[in-house]
Amino acid sequence: MKKFTVAGTSVLNGVKKIRFATNMDRVKVLMRNGHDDIELQELPHAMTKDEIRAYLGAAPVVAVVVAAAEPEVIEAGPDTVKWLEEGETPSWQEEEAKVTYETLEEALAAVPLREKGRFIKKEVREQMARDLMAA
């Protein structure tokens, strides 16, 4: 089994995950790929992934959704599954918050710089921002 000497967490697209690495250079890669709240630490000795999870005290967490105020932990458990009866359809109650942008600069700030690891051209980003303002 592969052993790691550095471990910690990072947030990408609002999801907090455990990260494993062999050296602290991994921080640069995570930053370049848009991760936030990067918290990596050197381990006392080389460990496997299971040993690291036990060392960090990680619970069996499916995902941690990071909000502006306080993170919400979503854990897998027997209560989280609702079995549908035959012919019953799932009900989703989602509310969309409408965001309006007054200036092109505000809309540009909401448009991502990268897509699938590549930079988006300036003209394309500006068009995306105009589309956000029109919506």
N, C-alpha and C positions, 0 to 999 in steps of 0.2 A: 504494500500500500504506500501511496505517496505521503510524504510528511512535509509539514509546513512550519516555518519559524515566525511568521507574522500572521495575525488574524485581527478581525474587527468587523465593523459594520459601515455601510454607506447607504445613502438614499438616492434612488434613481427613479424618476417619474412618480414620485410620491410613495414608493415602496422601499421599505428598509430591509436589507438583506445582510447576512453574514458573508464576509469576504475572506478568502484564504490567499496567502502569498508566501513566497520564499524569501523576499527581502522588501525593504521599505520603498523601493522604486515603484512599487505598485500604486502608491499614492498619486504619482504623476499621471499614470495611465487612467486612473479613476477620474481625476480632475479633468483631463483632456476629453474624456467621454461624457462629461456633464454630470457627474455624481455630486451630491451635496452631503453635508454632515459626515464627512469621512473621518472615522475614528479607528485607526489601526494601531496595534501595539505589538511589540516584540514579545514572543513567548519565552518562557524559561528554558525550554528545550524543544526540539523538533517533535511535532505531534501529528497524528492523523486527524481527519475531519471530525470523527466521532469524539476523540479525546479533546479536541478544541471546543466542541459544543458543550461537553461536560465541564471543561475548565471555565468557559465563559458563563456557564449557568444558563444556557439557552433553553427555553421551553419549546415544546413543539408548536411553534407559531407558523401559521400559513402565510400571513403577510401582516405588515404594520403599515397602515395608511397614515401618512404624515400630513397633519393639518397645520394651519398657522398657529393655533392656540395650543392644542394638546394632541398627542398621537392616540389613535384608537387601535387597540390590538384586536385582531380577528383570529380567534383560535378555532381549530377544528375540534368538534366534539359531537356527541350523539344527539344533542338538542338542536344542532344547526341544520338538520336535514328534515324537510317536510315532504312526505311521500304523497303524491297526488293520486286521487281516486281515478278510476277509469272514466274518461270523458272530461275530467276537470282540467282546466288550463291554468298555467301559472299567472299570478297577478303581480305586476310590477308597478310600483308607485314611485316614479322619479319626477322630481321637479327640476326644470332647467332654469338656471339663473341667467337672465339676459344681461350681458355686459355691453355697455356702449362706450365708444371711444370718441373723444372730442377732437383730437388732433392726430395727424399722421404719425407723429413721434410716439404717442401713447399706443397706437395700434401696432407700430413697428416693434415696440418693446414686447408685445404679446406674441409676435411671430417668431418661431424658432430660427436660430442661426443655421442649424444643421438638420438634415433629414437622412436617415439611414447611414450616419457616419460621414456624410459629405456636406460641405457648405452649400447653402442655397444662394443663388445669384441675387445680387442687389435688386435687379429689376423684378424678379419673381417675388422676392420678399415684399417689395413695395406694392405690387399688385395684390398680394395676399392681405396686406394691411388695408388697402382700399376696400377689398371685399369685406373685411371685418367691420370697417366703418359703415359700409352700406347695409350690412345685415342688422 
